[in-house]
Amino acid sequence: MNPKILEAQRKLVPEMMEILHQRYRLLKFIGVSGPIGRRPLSIQADISERECRNLLEALRNEELIRIAKEGATITYEGSKVLELLAPSIEEWTGQSLIASKLSALLNIRSVQIVPGNCDVNPTVKSLIGKEAATVFTEKIGNGKIIAVTGGSSVAAIPQHIHSIDNPERLHFIAARGGVGEDIGLQANVIAASFADASGGTYSTFYYPESLSQAAHEIFKREPSVIQMMEQYEQTDCVMHGIGDAKRMAEIRNTPENEKQLLNENRAKGEAFGYYFDENGEVVHRIRTVGIQTEQLEQVPLIIAVAGGANKAEAIISYMASAPRQTILVTDEGAAHAILEKLEGKQ
């Protein structure tokens, strides 16, 4: 539907557009989270249970969803409706305009925005994962080697990856060695999840914790490390998260003297083991082996995933020096907060 037609309809029957947007959002949440019950769905969509019940009934009457004991699920017809309406709804709501503004202000390839705010509703992370999976599937082309980082945002992507041509050609690797994160959120485990979901293969890469500088230099000469570094040179795609500097320092049990250094240098964001200030300058780096920032410049497809208004400063700090071919997948909470901060500086 042409956005101009949507706008004309809004002027003629304004209440119709509100209903359209409500049903569209609810259908989108069901598409990602289904089967899902009415109560968790109402929380996710930020509406009352009564409103949710009425909207579900309307969607079921049009055969866009199925409702069973385990909850609501989207039908094939519902998926097609979402696909057809998405561009027009995003333009009508101004979401596409915000995405365009952000990509220009951040000086990156593009920005994809999903509904919601991870800070308020953690399940929105699944929407980010689904959108990132769509971007990856559409743009990987003939790419073969994909490097992935750890973290909950990247971990939300694999379950949504489907229908890739010649999946056996895909080889997933950890973007850097493990440094003691929650095992389920380590890059090695996530790389295996990607391979399992897509039908590709993967390599593991472990970096021992608490190595001295001397031991670190020796470890870098290990055949497995040299082989991994060679794969980084041939990487076709990188999928990574962006962390808040203070939170990442806590997660890593960073020594107090290093935390003080981060505070003194006003570190805001973290990615690939690098800590960045608000201008994108590297102010600290953890001792590990992984893909280098100069190698990122040569990677054709880079997908960054991060959401929540509280991540705005972290995202801005990393993007200040991010490769221009980066595609950011985020949520409305982060998008609006980033835009407000960036426009406030102008």
Beta strands, then each sheet from edge to edge (+ up, - down):
strand 1: 65-68
strand 2: 71-74
strand 3: 110-114
strand 4: 145-148
strand 5: 171-174
strand 6: 201-203
strand 7: 237-241
strand 8: 243-244
strand 9: 269-271
strand 10: 274-276
strand 11: 282-285
strand 12: 301-305
strand 13: 326-331
sheet 1: 1+ 2-
sheet 2: 3+ 13+ 12+ 7+ 4+ 5+ 6+
sheet 3: 8+ 9- 10+ 11-
end
